[in-house]
Amino acid sequence: MSERLIYEEFVKKAIVSLRKEGYKGIHSVYSGFNSAFKKYFDGENPVEVTNKLAQEGKIIVRPVKGGVMLYLPDEAPALRTLADEALKKMGL
């Protein structure tokens, strides 16, 4: 049997393997990532681990409805604010 993956390897492999065609990231809940993480790491908390990896700059975590999106650092879309959206709609 092969060696078990460390957290960073598991998360990065999940992002690449579980994302749908045309998308750069995965939804932590709807992709099955959280459940798979808990099963692979015997019930450990994926939220704590992904937040720590994000703080270390190894992944990007963006809040979305129902959970978070997980991205590789060089593939995350630019973060747009509500102010940016409002100004764009106003043509400014």
Summary of the structure (lengths in Angstrom):
residues: 92
radius of gyration: 15.2
end to end distance: 58.6
largest distance: 58.6
contacts: 215
relative contact order: 0.17
helix: 41%
strand: 13%
